[in-house]
Amino acid sequence: MDRCVISDISVEIPPLQQITHSFCLHFLVPGEYTLLAAAVIDNPSDILRARAKATSPSEPIFCRRPPYRVRVHETA
């Protein structure tokens, strides 16, 4: 199974806010794919640390969503 990691996308988000970060993926090979969305919160506030139930002030906070299944069909 091949894996592709998209990284180094940095976004400043105000505390307790949400944003949408749009991007486009181009699939060259038809098939079924699974996309996983995850984020690491650097320097979280005390409120975010409490919501994440972090046990250490130096512990990073990881956020994940359920996987997205994508089926790519061949096009002419």
N, CA, C and O of each residue as an XYZ file, in Angstrom:
304
protein
N       0.848     -1.171      0.000
C       0.000      0.000      0.000
C       0.895      1.237      0.000
O       1.751      1.378      0.874
N       0.710      2.126     -0.962
C       1.461      3.373     -1.015
C       0.808      4.401     -0.113
O      -0.413      4.428      0.041
N       1.635      5.243      0.478
C       1.124      6.312      1.338
C       1.695      7.638      0.880
O       2.854      7.728      0.475
N       0.882      8.644      0.947
C       1.297     10.001      0.620
C       0.936     10.882      1.807
O      -0.198     10.850      2.284
N       1.880     11.654      2.276
C       1.634     12.522      3.426
C       1.757     13.962      2.970
O       2.770     14.363      2.397
N       0.724     14.726      3.229
C       0.753     16.163      2.967
C       1.054     16.814      4.307
O       0.297     16.654      5.265
N       2.159     17.547      4.375
C       2.539     18.155      5.646
C       3.002     19.587      5.420
O       2.962     20.113      4.308
N       3.435     20.184      6.492
C       3.950     21.557      6.472
C       2.901     22.580      6.064
O       3.227     23.582      5.427
N       1.656     22.342      6.422
C       0.600     23.330      6.223
C       0.355     23.970      7.582
O      -0.172     23.326      8.489
N       0.730     25.221      7.722
C       0.563     25.918      8.990
C      -0.544     26.958      8.864
O      -0.589     27.720      7.898
N      -1.425     26.978      9.842
C      -2.542     27.913      9.830
C      -2.705     28.468     11.239
O      -2.747     27.705     12.205
N      -2.797     29.785     11.363
C      -3.062     30.420     12.648
C      -4.571     30.474     12.866
O      -5.303     31.019     12.040
N      -5.032     29.910     13.977
C      -6.456     29.870     14.291
C      -6.671     30.489     15.661
O      -6.010     30.081     16.616
N      -7.573     31.462     15.796
C      -7.854     32.024     17.118
C      -8.354     30.937     18.066
O      -8.984     29.976     17.622
N      -8.082     31.075     19.371
C      -8.527     30.065     20.337
C     -10.023     29.790     20.247
O     -10.836     30.704     20.111
N     -10.363     28.510     20.328
C     -11.751     28.031     20.320
C     -12.513     28.440     19.073
O     -13.727     28.638     19.129
N     -11.826     28.570     17.954
C     -12.444     28.905     16.680
C     -12.235     27.752     15.709
O     -11.399     26.878     15.940
N     -12.987     27.756     14.639
C     -12.817     26.775     13.570
C     -12.577     27.508     12.267
O     -13.058     28.624     12.068
N     -11.829     26.871     11.385
C     -11.637     27.410     10.041
C     -11.772     26.267      9.049
O     -11.769     25.097      9.431
N     -11.886     26.606      7.795
C     -11.877     25.619      6.721
C     -10.646     25.888      5.879
O     -10.433     27.008      5.415
N      -9.846     24.870      5.687
C      -8.654     24.982      4.848
C      -8.900     24.122      3.613
O      -8.875     22.893      3.691
N      -9.131     24.754      2.500
C      -9.458     24.022      1.270
C      -8.192     23.661      0.509
O      -7.223     24.421      0.487
N      -8.217     22.511     -0.103
C      -7.135     22.095     -0.976
C      -7.709     21.131     -2.000
O      -8.838     20.659     -1.865
N      -6.927     20.849     -3.011
C      -7.385     20.002     -4.111
C      -6.429     18.826     -4.265
O      -5.210     18.998     -4.243
N      -6.982     17.648     -4.419
C      -6.184     16.453     -4.682
C      -6.510     15.951     -6.079
O      -7.675     15.910     -6.475
N      -5.482     15.570     -6.822
C      -5.668     15.009     -8.158
C      -5.195     13.558     -8.119
O      -4.040     13.283     -7.792
N      -6.084     12.645     -8.449
C      -5.760     11.223     -8.461
C      -5.515     10.797     -9.901
O      -6.379     10.968    -10.762
N      -4.343     10.246    -10.157
C      -4.000      9.811    -11.509
C      -4.363      8.354    -11.755
O      -4.459      7.923    -12.904
N      -4.563      7.603    -10.694
C      -4.850      6.173    -10.805
C      -6.224      5.902    -10.207
O      -6.444      6.177     -9.028
N      -7.158      5.364    -11.001
C      -8.470      5.023    -10.444
C      -8.332      3.982     -9.336
O      -7.416      3.160     -9.349
N      -9.246      4.031     -8.389
C      -9.223      3.065     -7.292
C      -9.911      3.619     -6.070
O     -10.570      4.656     -6.132
N      -9.757      2.928     -4.958
C     -10.342      3.368     -3.695
C      -9.231      3.901     -2.804
O      -8.166      3.296     -2.682
N      -9.499      5.035     -2.189
C      -8.523      5.691     -1.338
C      -9.164      6.009      0.009
O     -10.379      6.176      0.107
N      -8.342      6.090      1.027
C      -8.789      6.517      2.351
C      -8.000      7.762      2.717
O      -6.770      7.750      2.684
N      -8.695      8.835      3.064
C      -8.056     10.081      3.474
C      -8.229     10.252      4.976
O      -9.323     10.069      5.509
N      -7.163     10.598      5.641
C      -7.198     10.835      7.077
C      -6.826     12.282      7.345
O      -5.802     12.762      6.858
N      -7.637     12.971      8.105
C      -7.358     14.353      8.473
C      -6.894     14.386      9.924
O      -7.525     13.801     10.804
N      -5.789     15.075     10.158
C      -5.258     15.186     11.510
C      -4.540     16.521     11.654
O      -4.107     17.123     10.671
N      -4.424     16.968     12.893
C      -3.731     18.225     13.175
C      -3.038     18.112     14.524
O      -3.459     17.355     15.398
N      -1.971     18.878     14.671
C      -1.268     18.986     15.941
C      -1.397     20.431     16.393
O      -1.136     21.352     15.619
N      -1.795     20.630     17.631
C      -1.917     21.979     18.187
C      -0.646     22.285     18.961
O      -0.355     21.649     19.974
N       0.110     23.269     18.475
C       1.319     23.722     19.163
C       0.942     24.796     20.170
O       0.112     25.657     19.878
N       1.531     24.756     21.328
C       1.318     25.758     22.380
C      -0.167     25.984     22.672
O      -0.648     27.113     22.564
N      -0.891     24.945     23.036
C      -2.324     25.119     23.297
C      -2.570     25.918     24.580
O      -1.751     25.920     25.498
N      -3.697     26.581     24.615
C      -4.087     27.320     25.820
C      -4.517     26.332     26.902
O      -4.707     25.146     26.633
N      -4.667     26.830     28.117
C      -5.117     25.981     29.226
C      -6.502     25.411     28.954
O      -6.796     24.280     29.342
N      -7.361     26.193     28.283
C      -8.717     25.721     27.976
C      -8.657     24.546     27.000
O      -9.329     23.535     27.205
N      -7.852     24.673     25.937
C      -7.721     23.574     24.974
C      -7.074     22.355     25.615
O      -7.455     21.220     25.328
N      -6.094     22.592     26.483
C      -5.427     21.481     27.168
C      -6.414     20.729     28.062
O      -6.371     19.501     28.139
N      -7.303     21.463     28.736
C      -8.314     20.829     29.585
C      -9.318     20.048     28.737
O      -9.699     18.933     29.096
N      -9.745     20.625     27.622
C     -10.709     19.928     26.748
C     -10.117     18.657     26.163
O     -10.836     17.681     25.949
N      -8.800     18.657     25.898
C      -8.141     17.484     25.345
C      -7.715     16.500     26.435
O      -7.213     15.415     26.140
N      -7.921     16.887     27.699
C      -7.540     16.054     28.852
C      -6.055     15.716     28.812
O      -5.652     14.587     29.090
N      -5.244     16.724     28.458
C      -3.797     16.546     28.427
C      -3.267     16.457     29.860
O      -3.727     17.169     30.752
N      -2.299     15.576     30.058
C      -1.769     15.374     31.408
C      -0.474     16.130     31.663
O      -0.055     16.256     32.814
N       0.161     16.632     30.626
C       1.434     17.322     30.771
C       1.404     18.633     30.000
O       0.852     18.685     28.901
N       1.992     19.701     30.559
C       2.012     20.982     29.834
C       2.822     20.938     28.546
O       2.605     21.756     27.652
N       3.752     19.997     28.440
C       4.562     19.906     27.215
C       4.010     18.882     26.224
O       4.576     18.691     25.148
N       2.914     18.230     26.583
C       2.318     17.209     25.717
C       1.601     17.867     24.535
O       0.748     18.730     24.743
N       1.938     17.468     23.270
C       1.208     18.040     22.137
C      -0.213     17.488     22.087
O      -0.481     16.397     22.590
N      -1.106     18.240     21.486
C      -2.493     17.815     21.345
C      -2.723     17.432     19.887
O      -2.471     18.223     18.978
N      -3.202     16.213     19.677
C      -3.492     15.709     18.343
C      -4.998     15.675     18.134
O      -5.741     15.227     19.007
N      -5.445     16.143     16.988
C      -6.861     16.109     16.627
C      -6.998     15.269     15.364
O      -6.226     15.421     14.418
N      -7.987     14.385     15.361
C      -8.238     13.549     14.184
C      -9.722     13.492     13.897
O     -10.557     13.653     14.786
N     -10.025     13.262     12.647
C     -11.398     13.053     12.195
C     -11.513     11.617     11.718
O     -10.499     10.969     11.456
N     -12.739     11.108     11.601
C     -12.901      9.777     11.016
C     -12.393      9.773      9.571
O     -12.408     10.813      8.912
N     -11.950      8.631      9.077
C     -11.430      8.576      7.700
C     -12.520      8.826      6.658
O     -13.690      8.498      6.856
N     -12.094      9.413      5.552
C     -12.979      9.632      4.408
C     -12.630      8.590      3.354
O     -11.456      8.387      3.043
N     -13.619      7.946      2.819
C     -13.406      6.970      1.749
C     -13.706      7.655      0.413
O     -14.742      8.298      0.245
N     -12.789      7.504     -0.513
C     -12.929      8.132     -1.828
C     -12.770      7.046     -2.890
O     -11.818      6.267     -2.858
N     -13.702      7.005     -3.820
C     -13.605      6.072     -4.945
C     -13.384      6.917     -6.200
O     -14.193      7.787     -6.522
N     -12.291      6.657     -6.897
C     -11.952      7.400     -8.100
C     -12.243      6.502     -9.302
O     -11.725      5.391     -9.410
N     -13.088      7.015    -10.203
C     -13.449      6.280    -11.413
C     -12.630      6.793    -12.583
O     -12.235      7.958    -12.628
N     -12.386      5.909    -13.516
C     -11.634      6.284    -14.716
C     -12.472      7.233    -15.561
O     -13.669      7.014    -15.743
N     -11.851      8.279    -16.074
C     -12.551      9.227    -16.956
C     -11.811      9.284    -18.294
O     -10.617      8.996    -18.380
N     -12.541      9.655    -19.308
C     -11.933      9.715    -20.645
C     -11.337     11.074    -20.890
O     -10.779     11.320    -21.960
